[in-house]
Amino acid sequence: MLSQRRVVVPLAALVIGVALVPPPPAYGGEIDLDVFAGTGTAGSTGDAGPASAASLDHPGGVAVAADGTVYISDGGNRRVRAVAPDGTISTVAGTGRAGIPGTAVPDGTSGTDVDLALPQGLAIGPDNALYVADAGLARVFRLTPDGRMSVLAGTGVPGPIGDGGPAPRASFGQLGGLAVAPDGTVYIGDIRNHRVRAVAPDGTIDTVAGNGNSQLTAAGGAATAIPVPSPGSLAVDARGVVWIADGLVVHRLHGGQLGTVTLPDQPDGARWELSEAASWPPPEAPLNNIAAITAVGDQVYVLDQSARTLLRLGTGADLDTVAALDAAEGPVLGPVAVAASGVGYLVDNAGHRVYSFRPASPGPESPEAGSSVPWWPFAAAAAVLVVIAGWLIRRRRAR
């Protein structure tokens, strides 16, 4: 009987110790994309019905309000549409007629009475207003929650840039990314002028990044002294830091300084760093092939178009893969938005659809990429259990 205890007790301790060792970390694998809006065939039908049964025409932007309403810029239909939390879709801006550049839009006009041309970028402000970048009219509009529209920035016709003055009197080249900071500042990518511009809460517009040159010459430095050639996608995190997807690389704008996100060659896993090298390319390889960027809270997500993955830039410099897209879906390049609930929305412009998905979230069951759970506490616990078991056996023999 005693010999059995000598085997069973240590074996049980060992089993318990092994059971305490955590499983290998689970990372975001390939995910399913669910059709959120659009039938896959270009059209303009479906208002007042389910969004998945409605037809879109080359959607170009997506944004999520605090109440869960998802806004979609339906570019080919010259409209902005909204999907309510119950899944019903409706038009909130645009008549369907082609807007004429420079046409006056009196403040307070109903959004559905405004002629749009090519609504693309969308962003939600801290007051739940929706901002719409119309690439065809070279204007940014503001739509209030009660459906009233006004011109935030842009004359709609070519002219002087207009920095330092009222944003409605400024001119843009080709509109790119659009994002709104927690303090209400609206950031606008001006691709043809190779700048990121900002509309302050008082309505004044200025350049905050880019010097007008079309080729990168530095990885970082004073933001308005170095080029930002193609700011096609923008995001602002909860701290007010601006993130710029610029010609497939990613810049961070903070405190008037610009840096480029790079991937150092480190053996302990995927991590990112910020380079402010005075020349291009930086010593470390830049994060590349980024088609779109978005932020929710202090989390920044980027869509890698070549690897077909959604990456998260962690605040601790970890780089997580939170979603891998099924290659069968075709070249889905975004834009992308992630709601506070964790649900993501991905625009398929060529497929006339918007998909929804849920990216993996790092947590106790899925540690951040680049981190590892230390094994020694669990091994130590197993060893302690074995020692205790041996002591119990010796004590029983002593009796």
C-alpha atoms as one frame of an Amber mdcrd trajectory, in Angstrom:
protein
   0.000   0.000   0.000   2.832   2.328   0.860   4.586   1.673  -2.455   1.410
   2.670  -4.264   1.346   5.953  -2.383   4.961   6.563  -3.342   3.897   6.433
  -6.969   0.382   7.859  -6.873   0.961  10.930  -4.728   3.966  12.332  -6.633
   2.245  11.467  -9.908  -0.869  13.332  -8.824   1.253  16.302  -7.795   2.971
  16.269 -11.147  -0.358  16.137 -12.975  -1.657  19.067 -10.956   1.508  21.026
 -11.656   1.316  20.344 -15.377  -2.351  21.308 -15.368  -1.355  24.677 -13.942
   0.856  25.414 -16.935  -1.160  27.603 -19.306  -1.907  26.496 -22.863   0.008
  28.067 -25.752  -1.174  31.607 -26.479  -4.073  31.823 -28.920  -3.769  34.501
 -31.535  -6.305  35.823 -34.042  -6.552  33.287 -36.831  -8.501  33.407 -40.041
 -11.920  34.899 -39.447 -15.241  34.838 -41.194 -16.522  38.019 -42.769 -20.270
  38.398 -42.415 -22.181  40.491 -44.912 -23.343  43.554 -43.020 -24.649  45.683
 -45.884 -24.928  45.275 -49.630 -26.029  42.488 -51.944 -22.802  42.429 -53.934
 -24.449  43.978 -56.990 -24.257  47.716 -57.605 -27.567  49.490 -57.045 -29.415
  51.979 -54.888 -32.328  50.021 -53.449 -33.190  48.837 -49.976 -33.875  51.856
 -47.761 -36.133  51.064 -44.798 -35.234  47.376 -45.054 -32.420  45.110 -43.842
 -28.982  46.463 -44.739 -27.822  43.061 -45.971 -30.611  43.105 -48.563 -29.904
  46.650 -49.729 -27.731  47.435 -52.723 -24.732  49.779 -52.568 -22.602  51.246
 -55.334 -18.859  51.418 -54.617 -18.986  52.260 -50.895 -15.936  54.263 -49.837
 -16.094  54.862 -46.095 -17.462  53.564 -42.811 -17.800  54.986 -39.301 -19.523
  53.839 -36.112 -21.377  56.143 -33.725 -21.510  55.690 -29.971 -25.054  54.315
 -30.167 -23.971  51.593 -32.608 -25.273  53.246 -35.766 -22.976  52.423 -38.696
 -22.586  55.067 -41.403 -21.570  54.101 -44.941 -20.550  56.475 -47.718 -22.330
  55.103 -50.790 -20.123  56.857 -53.329 -21.667  55.654 -56.580 -25.121  56.595
 -55.353 -23.922  59.995 -54.092 -25.416  59.323 -50.694 -24.481  58.608 -47.098
 -26.501  55.809 -45.559 -26.970  54.744 -41.966 -27.576  51.284 -40.559 -29.450
  51.488 -37.259 -28.643  49.056 -34.420 -31.673  46.987 -35.510 -30.105  46.471
 -38.956 -32.381  48.813 -40.901 -30.718  51.012 -43.533 -31.708  54.531 -44.569
 -30.301  57.560 -46.392 -29.157  60.427 -44.148 -27.380  62.646 -46.677 -27.461
  63.177 -50.417 -30.249  63.451 -52.972 -28.675  61.098 -55.487 -28.122  63.994
 -57.887 -24.567  65.005 -58.768 -23.413  67.996 -56.764 -21.803  70.965 -58.512
 -18.494  72.207 -57.040 -18.834  75.547 -55.289 -22.603  75.376 -54.808 -23.702
  77.124 -51.629 -25.041  74.922 -48.849 -26.733  77.050 -46.177 -26.060  75.928
 -42.621 -28.877  73.772 -41.293 -29.939  72.348 -44.649 -31.456  68.880 -44.319
 -28.812  66.322 -45.213 -31.137  64.593 -47.653 -31.573  67.899 -49.557 -27.837
  68.342 -50.264 -26.426  67.226 -53.617 -23.241  65.218 -53.122 -20.749  64.054
 -55.746 -18.464  61.365 -54.301 -18.755  60.940 -50.519 -15.803  58.922 -49.247
 -14.151  59.374 -45.830 -16.389  59.396 -42.752 -15.659  60.201 -39.107 -17.654
  60.660 -35.913 -17.056  63.651 -33.641 -17.226  63.712 -29.834 -20.698  65.279
 -30.094 -21.819  62.400 -32.356 -21.852  64.625 -35.442 -20.881  62.862 -38.659
 -18.155  64.353 -40.872 -18.214  63.545 -44.583 -15.331  64.073 -47.007 -16.746
  64.491 -50.521 -13.877  63.818 -52.929 -15.932  65.013 -55.888 -16.741  68.385
 -54.336 -13.421  68.849 -52.451 -15.385  69.665 -49.318 -15.884  68.296 -45.844
 -19.440  68.445 -44.516 -20.770  68.180 -40.984 -24.047  66.360 -40.350 -25.629
  66.841 -36.928 -27.413  63.988 -35.140 -30.746  65.616 -36.042 -29.896  65.484
 -39.766 -28.798  69.076 -40.460 -25.845  69.657 -42.763 -23.272  72.424 -43.160
 -19.910  72.948 -44.855 -17.061  72.470 -42.402 -14.200  73.058 -44.828 -13.543
  73.707 -48.493 -14.801  76.123 -51.123 -15.258  73.280 -53.572 -13.197  75.008
 -56.263  -9.419  75.237 -56.852  -7.681  78.159 -55.204  -5.222  79.179 -52.485
  -4.848  76.679 -49.676  -6.196  79.166 -47.151  -4.259  78.125 -44.055  -4.730
  80.413 -41.071  -8.238  81.445 -42.061 -11.787  80.095 -41.875 -11.956  76.493
 -43.067 -14.950  77.050 -45.420 -12.777  79.498 -47.407  -9.878  77.060 -47.779
  -9.215  74.899 -50.837  -8.182  71.267 -51.092  -6.607  69.115 -53.730  -7.691
  65.497 -53.529  -9.296  64.654 -50.194  -7.882  61.635 -48.369  -8.220  60.470
 -44.775 -10.592  61.988 -42.225 -10.557  61.726 -38.429 -11.791  63.692 -35.417
  -9.934  64.159 -32.123 -11.554  64.016 -28.677 -11.344  67.832 -28.470 -13.300
  68.210 -31.726 -10.347  69.032 -34.004 -10.987  67.580 -37.471  -7.974  66.198
 -39.330  -8.136  66.035 -43.128  -5.752  64.322 -45.528  -5.067  66.609 -48.486
  -3.429  64.177 -50.900  -2.786  66.422 -53.875  -1.285  69.116 -51.665   0.666
  66.441 -49.719  -0.426  67.647 -46.321  -2.494  66.791 -43.265  -4.625  69.749
 -42.301  -6.581  70.422 -39.143  -9.755  72.376 -38.499  -9.686  73.662 -34.920
 -12.868  73.884 -32.846 -12.938  77.636 -33.620 -13.154  76.872 -37.369  -9.616
  77.893 -38.334  -7.664  75.607 -40.652  -3.893  74.973 -40.703  -1.375  72.451
 -41.971  -0.158  70.186 -39.170   1.960  67.713 -41.162   3.685  67.745 -44.532
   5.635  70.380 -46.424   4.012  69.980 -49.826   6.649  67.670 -51.304   5.543
  64.403 -52.867   8.436  62.111 -51.891   9.524  61.007 -48.436  12.923  62.331
 -47.412  12.858  61.651 -43.658  11.297  59.269 -41.162  10.634  61.958 -38.591
  11.181  65.419 -37.244   9.172  68.635 -37.165   5.884  67.577 -38.735   5.484
  70.517 -41.104   9.102  70.348 -42.277   9.084  66.856 -43.786   6.955  65.375
 -46.578   3.706  63.489 -46.102   3.113  62.469 -49.717  -0.217  60.640 -49.606
  -2.245  60.795 -46.366  -4.994  58.468 -47.555  -6.222  57.239 -44.150  -6.183
  58.938 -40.732  -7.060  57.989 -37.176  -6.952  59.740 -33.802  -6.711  57.769
 -30.572  -8.179  58.657 -27.192  -5.048  60.636 -26.247  -5.364  62.869 -29.301
  -2.405  61.260 -31.089  -2.855  61.304 -34.875  -1.972  58.242 -36.955  -1.434
  58.593 -40.696  -1.406  55.844 -43.319   0.735  57.581 -45.902   1.515  55.800
 -49.149   1.374  52.416 -47.358   3.600  53.396 -44.395   2.370  54.647 -41.011
   3.342  57.898 -39.284   2.522  59.094 -35.783   1.887  62.803 -35.205   2.194
  64.037 -31.647   3.301  67.342 -30.161   4.201  68.746 -33.559   6.645  65.898
 -34.217   6.278  63.178 -36.798   7.678  59.647 -36.518   7.435  56.553 -38.685
   6.350  53.153 -37.371   9.108  50.588 -37.952   9.585  46.887 -37.260  12.869
  46.194 -35.480  14.389  42.758 -35.956  13.857  41.341 -32.473  13.899  37.663
 -31.482  11.176  37.921 -28.827   8.273  38.461 -31.199   6.521  41.103 -33.228
   7.029  44.628 -31.944   6.940  48.112 -33.364   9.067  51.160 -32.751   8.990
  54.788 -33.770  11.788  56.163 -35.923  12.584  59.860 -36.234  15.561  59.350
 -38.537  16.480  62.421 -40.549  16.761  60.406 -43.767  14.729  57.881 -45.720
  14.556  54.940 -45.463  15.073  54.630 -41.698  17.588  52.093 -40.325  14.781
  49.693 -39.382  12.262  48.530 -41.975   9.022  50.556 -41.854   5.671  48.889
 -41.310   4.519  48.640 -44.903   1.584  47.796 -47.197  -0.949  49.500 -44.923
  -4.153  50.266 -46.791  -6.237  51.704 -43.937  -5.973  52.739 -40.298  -8.507
  53.263 -37.528  -8.566  53.775 -33.765 -10.979  53.107 -30.934  -9.982  54.332
 -27.493  -6.215  53.868 -27.204  -6.201  50.935 -29.619  -4.874  51.531 -33.150
  -5.644  49.069 -35.924  -4.033  48.883 -39.352  -5.065  46.819 -42.366  -2.112
  45.110 -44.063  -3.259  44.687 -47.638  -0.570  42.222 -48.720  -0.794  39.881
 -45.727  -4.588  40.369 -45.530  -4.387  40.879 -41.782  -5.681  43.397 -39.284
  -2.898  44.388 -36.889  -3.102  46.166 -33.547  -0.385  48.585 -32.474  -0.275
  48.019 -28.737   0.504  50.843 -26.332   3.398  48.756 -25.006   4.944  48.496
 -28.488   3.492  45.033 -29.077   2.207  44.273 -32.555  -0.711  41.844 -32.551
  -2.405  40.101 -35.434  -6.055  40.280 -34.425  -7.659  39.066 -37.657  -6.595
  37.236 -40.801  -8.945  37.655 -43.727 -10.026  34.737 -45.876  -8.244  35.005
 -49.228 -11.420  33.837 -50.948 -13.010  37.198 -50.235 -10.821  38.874 -52.846
  -8.892  42.156 -52.559 -10.774  43.794 -49.679  -8.710  46.893 -48.888 -10.906
  48.900 -46.568 -11.522  51.441 -45.130 -12.023  49.705 -41.805 -13.654  50.765
 -38.536 -13.787  49.054 -35.142 -16.583  49.890 -32.722 -16.162  50.216 -28.968
 -18.011  46.894 -28.707 -15.150  45.227 -30.570 -17.061  44.558 -33.779 -15.187
  45.572 -36.916 -16.508  46.791 -40.262 -14.616  46.421 -43.514 -15.504  48.117
 -46.803 -15.314  46.146 -50.045 -15.476  48.926 -52.603 -15.307  46.747 -55.716
 -17.691  44.170 -54.266 -20.320  46.785 -53.292 -20.492  45.469 -49.742 -19.565
  46.177 -46.150 -18.577  43.217 -43.978 -18.633  42.837 -40.222 -16.263  40.733
 -38.131 -14.987  40.408 -34.599 -11.209  40.664 -34.217  -9.467  38.626 -31.547
  -8.786  40.633 -28.403  -5.581  40.012 -26.441  -6.370  38.961 -22.899  -5.678
  36.194 -20.387  -6.562  33.557 -22.989  -4.779  35.352 -25.830  -1.699  37.311
 -24.754  -0.358  40.060 -26.869   1.908  38.963 -29.680   5.524  39.352 -28.738
   4.814  38.491 -25.093   5.075  35.080 -23.477   3.722  33.640 -20.239   6.642
  32.740 -17.941   6.861  29.026 -17.282   8.869  29.108 -14.057   6.006  29.954
 -11.599   4.101  26.901 -12.767   7.151  24.630 -12.674   7.935  25.913  -9.186
   4.367  25.188  -8.061   4.660  21.642  -9.382   7.973  21.147  -7.565   6.504
  22.408  -4.285   3.600  19.979  -4.612   6.005  17.098  -5.208   8.039  18.065
  -2.116   4.888  18.270   0.017   3.792  14.869  -1.253   7.183  13.375  -0.357
   7.007  14.867   3.139   3.554  13.357   3.665   4.848   9.944   2.606   7.800
  10.110   4.989   5.535  11.223   7.809   3.171   8.325   7.220   6.090   5.877
   7.184   7.364   7.301  10.452   4.068   6.326  12.061
